[in-house]
Amino acid sequence: MKRHLSARLGSGVLALSATAMTIVTAAPNATATATSALRTVHIASSSPSKQAKIRDPRANLSAAPEFHTLCATEGPNNETCIKQSLAAINAAHAAEGVRRMILPTNYATLSLPVQTFIVTNLERVDRGLRPFLGLTAKLNASARQAAVAHADPSLIGAILNLLGVREYGSIWAGDFGPLASDYDWMYNDGYSPSGSVNIDCRHPGGSGCWGHRHVILDLYSGLRTLVAGSGSAGSNGGSLAEVLVGAIGSVPALTYSWQEALAYGANGHKAAA
């Protein structure tokens, strides 16, 4: 089986009916072998001015426990897969001095796109960053289309204008489900002397290193509305895509809200009776 990751960061300034959008374009994929799978990672280089001042890991962290083989075989909603992949994420959190990730009690019953959104938000709130308010239908459609195409989501002008988008980032993974994708996006995205799976991280401190992590932990400073879209394709979350948006428009209708996750105990909140 194969795991692939890619990311894109975009930012834009909208004026009147004209759209000015600067997007870092994708580079061709490269391949590298790691653990029991072949993974390809591409990260778009970027110079975001609003990223959180949160240190990247000093090196890639080997998953402990190693969950990839189990999750590849049993699927991402297998109880043991969830427990082991969450344990690996929390071991990485402990290494950074970050609080434990706590999933909602109904996590395994939710769709893969919703799971992806929840895990991304938990990575943010566990570090004191603002959560995304929820998922929207139009952004979900863009993410779903990207997941089918195995590509980063990109936003057309109509959506940018409708939501008042000023900044967005997008990420894609061909992995073993939302938790596995999160682990590779957040903790296995840097330089490796034996051959990095991130083709834009050719040397320590390279501008492309930890690109997925930077997308997830972006600050979106000064932007009042944070919403997202998430999509999946293939069996067992074999292709996941997510777009994270900072906008100045009103909050659109949400297909799933962060409040729903909190109601089921996400982030340690008391679950609703």
Disulfide bonds with the S-S distance in Angstrom:
Cys71-Cys81 1.98
Cys201-Cys209 1.92
